[in-house]
């Protein structure tokens, strides 16, 4: 689909990724052949997260079930894999042209664990089809949706169905079942991207005519309505859409090389979140937030049940346990830790200077202490939540049982 290449300088695309907590924002720099990292609250540039390995024109990005980052390399027809924590290149996941893959744009893991990819290039009479690959090996499975369908982007809805945006023979969004059979469709203007919002509706960019951001009901498949008017906040062509865990809508713009934010409910402009060209950003394309690493914690080590007295003016010890792939004392940014009823409580008192093995597995763990009166626990609570970041900036999250006593 050559028109896709032609409009890249003025368009951007963003992948919906609603994570349980707000991690740093990753942005694909299409012309820079890099995945850049930005602070989730300030938009400040933090560095290059992933590059190399032959990455040429990053489009779709998603974190896989294994926690690693998968990136579609548009110009050389590959799917590359990078370490989800460090960004280090791990190898080609889908090799060049496997399954007749050409110009990949949309990509998502399904509930079946398989990887679905839109192949937008022309290949022996096929253009814009959806290919399916094994989610653990990258081996080709089948042509899931074939023919001259002009498939550009895809997203799985909360209902489990696959929604595909088509540009041939009609501009429309189609809903497919688990066997690839079309169930319903709705006509839409020309554009590239489809993402789901927090309201379970899907949102679309528009390239020509009036380049608005549109919203459409997945239940009724009624004609779309305008969510963001063209020009709002200075936006030209809204190529990219991302609903963050904070409920805001992030829009990347290849024309301005920046990222704007809009209210996720009203569509009102908020601000320019990432300034033009920050960190060398060049034709920003798909984006997503880094997901938290799930860590194992032990509230009040060597004590069960984990009783918490709401009247106490002391502190609660919490151990972050190490594993074969996670060394808590070295990898946890101790100053970032929060603990309490929701994991948003700034209750940190101090962390032990010397690591200790609290669960007798021959691995040293990190024990930190949190002020009881600042944890916001309430009578009847049964779970304590710890959140924070690694020293490299990746969010972490862990839970353990609690028993609240008077």
DOROVEX-130848 format. One line per 3 residues: number of its first residue (from 0); for each residue x, y negated, z negated of C-alpha. Coordinates in steps of 0.1 Angstrom, whole numbers, plus 5000, padded with zeros to 4 digits. Each point is the difference from the previous one (the first is absolute). Example, Ala and Ser with C-alpha at 12.3 -4.5 7.8 and 13.67 -1.06 7.14 Angstrom:
<kolros>
0 = 5123:5045:4922  5014:4966:5007
</kolros>
This chain:
<kolros>
0 = 5000:5000:5000  5022:4972:5013  4976:4973:4988
3 = 5011:5009:4964  5036:4991:5007  4989:4968:5017
6 = 4981:4987:4970  5025:5009:4973  5014:4965:4997
9 = 4967:4987:4989  4985:5029:4982  5006:5020:4968
12 = 4984:5031:4986  4996:5011:4964  4992:5034:4986
15 = 4974:5003:4972  5016:5014:4969  4981:4996:4968
18 = 5024:5011:4972  4992:5004:4963  5024:4973:4991
21 = 5016:4970:5018  5035:5010:5012  5023:4979:5022
24 = 4988:4992:5035  5017:5017:5029  4997:4983:5034
27 = 5011:5015:5033  5021:4975:5020  4993:5012:5035
30 = 5027:4981:5018  5025:5003:4971  4996:5039:4999
33 = 4999:4999:4962  4975:5004:4972  5004:4970:4977
36 = 4991:4998:4963  4983:4971:4983  4990:4993:4964
39 = 4963:5010:4994  4992:4968:4980  5021:4973:5015
42 = 5007:5012:5035  5037:4994:4996  5023:5020:5022
45 = 5017:5029:4981  5020:5016:5028  4999:5026:5027
48 = 4982:5031:4988  5005:5023:5030  5018:4999:5033
51 = 5022:5021:5023  4994:5035:5012  4991:4987:5034
54 = 4971:4978:4988  4989:4980:5030  4968:4979:4997
57 = 4984:5012:4967  4962:5002:5002  4980:5023:4977
60 = 5013:5007:4965  4986:5022:4973  5012:5018:4969
63 = 4996:5037:5003  4989:5026:4974  5037:5005:4992
66 = 5004:4964:4990  5022:4991:5030  4995:4973:5025
69 = 4990:5009:5036  5005:4974:5027  4989:5002:5037
72 = 5028:4988:5023  4980:4986:5030  5027:4995:5026
75 = 5016:5035:4998  4969:5021:4992  5011:5014:4966
78 = 4987:5003:4964  5028:4993:4975  5002:5009:4963
81 = 5017:4979:4973  5004:5006:4963  4970:4985:4982
84 = 5021:4986:4972  5033:4990:5015  4990:4995:5037
87 = 5029:5022:5011  4995:5016:5034  4991:5037:4997
90 = 4996:5010:5037  4976:5003:5028  4967:5014:4989
93 = 4984:5002:5034  5026:5002:5027  4999:4978:5031
96 = 4970:5008:5022  4990:5031:4980  4964:5009:5011
99 = 5004:4973:5027  5002:4973:4974  5004:4966:5017
102 = 4998:4965:4984  4986:5010:4966  4980:4972:4983
105 = 4975:5015:4974  5009:5027:4975  4985:5015:4969
108 = 5001:5032:4979  4966:5017:4998  4984:5017:4971
111 = 5011:5033:5016  5037:4989:4996  5005:4996:5037
114 = 5015:4970:5017  4978:4982:5026  5016:4977:5025
117 = 4987:4978:5029  5021:5004:5031  4993:4968:5020
120 = 5022:5005:5031  4992:5014:5034  5009:5037:5004
123 = 4987:5022:5028  4965:4986:5001  4997:4996:4962
126 = 5000:4966:4984  4991:4991:4965  4996:5035:4984
129 = 5002:5013:4964  5026:5026:4993  5002:5022:4969
132 = 5032:5013:4982  5008:5022:4971  5003:4977:4969
135 = 5030:5018:4985  5021:5010:5031  4989:4975:5027
138 = 4993:5029:5024  4975:4992:5027  4965:5016:4995
141 = 4977:4987:5027  4985:4972:5020  4973:4991:4976
144 = 4982:4974:5021  5010:5001:5037  4991:4984:5033
147 = 5003:4964:5012  4986:4986:4967  5023:4970:4995
150 = 5004:5008:4962  5021:4973:4984  4996:5003:4962
153 = 4983:5024:4975  4990:5001:4964  4983:5025:4978
156 = 4969:4986:4983  4989:5006:4964  4975:5025:5015
159 = 5028:5022:5013  4992:4993:5036  5027:4988:5025
162 = 4993:4966:5015  5019:4992:5032  5002:4967:5018
165 = 4997:5005:5038  5009:4976:5029  4989:5022:5029
168 = 4976:5004:5017  4981:4978:4975  5013:4979:4971
171 = 4984:5018:4970  5006:5018:4968  4990:5037:4998
174 = 4995:5022:4970  5012:5036:5003  4994:5031:4979
177 = 5026:5025:4989  4999:5018:5033  5006:4968:5021
180 = 4964:4997:5011  4986:4965:5004  4971:4992:4976
183 = 4993:4963:5005  5015:4969:5016  4997:4962:5001
186 = 5010:4975:5026  5027:4975:4989  5022:4974:5016
189 = 5035:5008:5013  5025:5004:4972  5025:5025:4986
192 = 4994:5007:4963  4975:5016:4977  5002:5001:4962
195 = 4976:5008:4972  4993:4974:4973  4993:5005:4964
198 = 4963:4998:5008  5002:5031:5023  4994:4979:5031
201 = 5025:4999:5028  5018:4969:5012  5013:4991:5034
204 = 5022:4975:5017  4991:4983:5033  5026:4991:5026
207 = 4981:4979:5026  4970:4977:5002  4995:4989:4964
210 = 5028:5018:4980  4980:5005:4968  5002:5027:4974
213 = 4969:5021:5001  4982:5023:4975  4978:5030:5008
216 = 4979:5024:4980  5013:5036:5003  4966:5012:4988
219 = 4978:4984:5026  5026:4993:5028  4981:4967:5006
222 = 5017:4973:5021  5028:4983:4981  4998:4967:4982
225 = 5026:4973:4996  5020:5002:4968  5027:4975:5007
228 = 4996:4973:5026  5027:4994:5026  5024:4973:4988
231 = 4992:5004:4963  5032:4990:4981  5017:4993:5033
234 = 4998:5036:5011  5002:5005:5038  4996:5037:5009
237 = 4993:5022:4970  5017:5031:5010  5005:5016:4967
240 = 4977:5008:4970  5008:5014:4966  4978:5002:4970
243 = 5023:5000:4969  4993:5015:4966  4995:4964:4988
246 = 4969:4998:5023  5016:4974:5023  5002:5004:5037
249 = 5035:4996:5015  5003:4990:5036  5033:5000:5019
252 = 5005:4978:5031  5026:5007:5027  4994:4965:5014
255 = 5012:4984:4967  5021:5028:4986  4983:4997:4967
258 = 4973:5016:4977  4969:4982:4988  4976:5010:4972
261 = 4962:4997:5000  4974:5007:4974  4989:5036:5004
264 = 4964:4993:4993  4993:4967:5016  5028:4998:5026
267 = 5010:4966:4988  5037:4990:5007  5022:5001:4969
270 = 5036:4994:5011  5030:5008:5022  5014:5029:4979
273 = 5032:5007:5020  5014:4969:5018  5009:5001:5037
276 = 5032:5020:5006  5007:5008:4964  5027:5026:4998
279 = 5003:5000:5038  4964:5010:5005  4994:5002:5037
282 = 4967:5011:5015  4986:5014:4967  4979:5031:5007
285 = 4985:5026:4976  5003:4997:4963  4993:5019:4968
288 = 5007:4998:4963  5024:5024:4984  4981:5025:4979
291 = 5010:5007:4964  5021:5029:4991  4982:5024:4976
294 = 5021:5005:4970  4995:5023:4970  4998:4983:4967
297 = 4997:5013:4964  4983:4977:4976  5013:5004:4965
300 = 5025:5028:5009  4999:5032:4980  4966:4990:4987
303 = 4966:5014:5010  4973:4987:4999  5014:4966:5009
306 = 4982:4981:4973  5000:4962:5002  4989:4979:4970
309 = 4984:4968:5012  5008:4984:4967  5037:5006:5003
312 = 5024:4971:5004  5028:5022:5011  5009:5014:5034
315 = 4992:5031:5021  5029:5021:5015  4995:5011:5035
318 = 5025:5023:5018  5004:4998:5038  5011:5035:5009
321 = 5027:5008:5026  4997:5026:5027  5023:5016:5026
324 = 4993:4971:5023  4994:4971:4975  5026:4989:4974
327 = 4979:4978:4977  5028:4982:4980  5018:4989:5032
330 = 4970:4994:5024  4975:4983:4978  5000:4961:4998
333 = 4993:4999:4962  4991:4963:5000  4972:5007:5024
336 = 4982:5025:4978  4964:4995:4988  4979:5023:4979
339 = 4965:5003:4986  4964:5005:5008  5004:4991:5037
342 = 5037:4998:5006  4998:4962:5005  5008:4992:4963
345 = 5033:4982:4994  5007:5019:4968  5037:5009:5003
348 = 5019:4997:4968  5034:5017:5009  5015:5030:5016
351 = 5024:5024:4984  5036:4992:5011  5009:5037:5000
354 = 4980:5025:5021  4989:5032:4984  4986:5033:5011
357 = 4965:5000:4984  4986:5031:5017  5030:5023:4999
360 = 5005:5004:5037  5037:4990:5000  4991:4966:5016
363 = 5004:4967:4982  4968:4980:4998  4993:4963:4993
366 = 4981:4991:4969  4984:4965:4996  4979:4985:4973
369 = 4968:4978:5004  4983:4978:4975  4967:5017:4989
372 = 4981:4967:4997  5008:4990:5036  4989:5033:5016
375 = 4963:4990:5000  4989:5036:4991  4964:5003:4988
378 = 4981:5026:4981  4991:5029:5022  5029:4996:5024
381 = 5016:5033:5010  5028:4990:5025  5030:4977:4997
384 = 5015:4986:5032  5036:4989:5006  5010:4979:5031
387 = 5032:4984:5012  5026:5001:5027  5032:5018:5009
390 = 5031:4979:5002  4995:5000:5038  4965:4985:4996
393 = 4978:5030:5006  4970:5001:4977  4996:5029:4975
396 = 4970:5012:4981  4994:5026:4973  4972:5011:4977
399 = 4997:5021:4968  4972:5008:4976  4994:4979:4969
402 = 4978:5004:4969  4988:4968:4985  4996:4999:4962
405 = 4987:4973:4978
</kolros>
